[in-house]
Amino acid sequence: MTASKVVALKDINKTYGKAGQKQYQALKGISFDVEPGEFVGIMGASGSGKTTLLNILSTLDTPTSGSVDINGTDVTKLKGDKLADFRAKEIGFIFQDFNLLESLTARENIALPLALQNVSTKKIQPAVEKIAASLGISAILDSYPSEISGGQKQRVAAARALVHEPAILFGDEPTGALDSQSARELLETMKRLNDEDDVSILLVTHDPFSASYAKRILFIKDGVIGKELLRGDMPREQFYGQILDELGTFQK
């Protein structure tokens, strides 16, 4: 049975600091859903709570209160091995700094999530070849990270994040370390994966250009979702302009 929502957050609060001591509330009652096949952007300035929110979504941190459902499972109730298994199967993650293992080839880096799940080698290789072809990196599979460009490294990282066909792909400023051409290529690839393969994507970014590839944007400020923008049938370039206008008023 497939969950109707890929992600469902309900009344998420996150407070740092012990009771009786100075506390800081990073998230204040955040609720939103991500539908299957949706491409959602989350934007906010430094200190707005977007990194805390992403860490909670990706199960790297737990909320003080509230529920986080991913593909029908409340991840706040999972612990230890069950949480690790869930993360390995249901979540894909692209980091800003690639996080590739330098001692492994691109092929071995991509295969890692499947190898960690004890998938047979016979099944791993076709899965790696398939996602590599989709991302246009078949020719560099036997190269090491030190031998390829930043843009290629991020495509390898994207392939690693998608090889196990997760319920959702999270991106944490994935274009942050790339030049403008490589950034555009990665974003176009993510858009194609979303349009053609119905990959659900949640992208956290402070960059309006990256955000303009999303279909819906949530603006977070002081731990609260303050505004939502829907792209609808708008061309991406026009949506980019609307995001810039919104940032001008939202950040004041």
N, C-alpha and C positions, 0 to 999 in steps of 0.2 A: 504494500500500500504506500503510495507516494503522498507526502504531506502537501497540503494546498499552498502553504507558504514555505519558501526555502529558508527564510529567516523571519522570526517573530520575536521582537523585543517588547517586554511589557514592564513599564514602570521601573526602569533600571536606575538605581542610585549607587554611587561609589564614593565612599568617604575614606580618606587616608588619615592615619593617626589614631591613637588609642583613646578610649573613653576617659574623660578627666584631664586629657592633655589637649594641646592645640590640634584641632582637626581641620581638614580641608576637604570640602565636598567637590569632587571633580565632575560628577554627573548627577543631574537632578531630575529624576523622574522621566527618563527618555523612553519613548515607545514608538516603534515603527515596524513595518513589514517589508520584506523583499519578496516579490512574486517570482515564480519560476521563469527563467529567461530574461529577467530584468537586469539592466545595467544602471546601478545607482552610484552617484558620487556623494561623498561627504566632504564638505569644505569647512574650514575654520582656521583662524589664526593660531599661532603658537600659544599654547596654554588654554585653548578653548575647550579641551576635553576630547578632541578627536582621536588622539593616540590611545588614551585610556579606553575609549569606546571600542577601537579596533582590537586592543588587547583582550577585552572581554568577549567580543564577537569571536575571536580566533581561539578562545579557551586558554589563552596565556595568563589571564587574570580572571578573578571572580568578582561579581558585583556584591555590594553590601546588602542589597535587597533587589527583588525583581526576578523575572525569568527570561532566559535566553533559549528559544527553541530554534534548532537548526535541523532542517529536514525531518521535523516531527519529534525530535528528542530534546528534552530540557537538559542542556549541557551543564547547568549549574548543579545538577544532581549526580553527575558522573565524577568518579574519583579514580586516581591511580591508573591501572592498566586499562580499565574500561574507557577512561577519558583519552588516554594515549591512542588506543585503537580507533576510537571515534574520530579523533583529529586526523589520524593517518588515512582514514577511508573517506571522510566526508568534506575535508577542508583542503583547499589549495591556497598557497600563499606566495606572493611575489614581493620580495623586499627591495628597498632602495639600493642596497649594496651587493646584490646578487646572491651572496651566501653560498657560492659554489665551493666544493672541495677541490683544492688545487691539485691534489695528488691523483684525482680521478679524471678520466676523459669525459667529454660532454655526454657521450652515450652512458657511461657509468653513473654520472651525476643524475641524469634523467631517470635511470632505472632504479635509483635508490629507494623511492617510496614503495615501489612494488617489491623490491628485495627485502625491505624491512617487514613487509607483510607476508614474507615467505611464499610469494607467488613463484611458480616454477619458471626456470630460465626459458623454457620452450614458449611460455606465454609472454614473458617480459620483452623479448626481442621484437616481436611483431608490434607490441604496444608502443615501444620506443620509436620504431621506424615510422609508425603511423602518425604520432604526434609531431615528430621531427619534420616529416613531409608537410604536414599542415602548417608548421611555423617556418618552413623554408630553410631548415638548418641541417638537412640530410648530409650535405657535403662536409660538415665540420664535426660529425659525431665522434670521430676518433682523434680529435684535437684536444689538447689540455686547455684549461681556462687561460693560462699565460700566453697561449698562441692565438687567441681570438680577440675581436674588438669588444668594446663595451656593449654595443647594440646586440652583438651575437651572444655575449654572456647573458644578457637579460632575456633573450629568446630561449636560451637553454634553461634558464631559471623558470621561465613561463612553461616550458615543456615539462619540467620536473613537477611543477605545481598542478599540471593538468593530466599527467600520464595515467593517474589512477581514477580519472573521471569523477572528481569530487562534486558534491552538491553545489558548492559555491567557491568562487575564486576571489580571494581578498588581495588587494594591491595596496601596499603602503608606500606612497610616493614612488612608484616603480620607475618613473622617468627621471627622478631626481639626479642620478649620476650620469645621465646620457646627454649627448649633444642633441641639438634640435632635430636633425635629420633622423637619428636613431630613435628619439622620443616619438616622433611622428609615426615612424614605421611600427613601433611597438603598439601605439594606441590604435593604429589602423588594424593591426593584427587582432587586438582585443575586441575591437568593434566587429570584425568579421566572425570571430569565434562566437560572439554574442548573437549576431544576426543569423548566421548560417547553422551553427551547432547548438543554439539556445543555451550557451554557457551563462550561468547566472554570475554576475560580477558586482562586487562592491569595492569601489576605489576611493581611498582616502588621499586627499591631495590639497595643497594650498594653491595649486597652479590652475588658473582659469582655463588655459588652453587644454590641459588634460581633462578637466572637468567637463568641457564642452562635448566630449565624446559620450558622456552618459546620457541616459534618457530622463533621469530625474536627479535633482540635486537637493540634498538636505544641508542647510547651513547651521553649524553649531557654534554657539557663543556662550561663554560662562557656564558650560555644562548643560545647556538647554538647546533643543532644536528650535531655532527662532524663525525659520522661513523654509519654504520648499518651492523649487522651480521645476516645472514640467516642460519638456521640450516639445512634445506632441509631434506635429508634422513640420516643425521649424527646421530649416537648414542648419547644419552645425555652426556655420560662420555667424549666423544671426543669433543663435543661442549663446555663442561665445560673447557677443556684444551685450546680451541681456545679463549674463553672469557678471561681466565687468561693471555694469550699471548697478547691479544688486550689491556687489562687494563695496562699491562706493558708499552706499547708504547703510549697509549692514555693519560695516566696521567702524562707523562713527560712534 
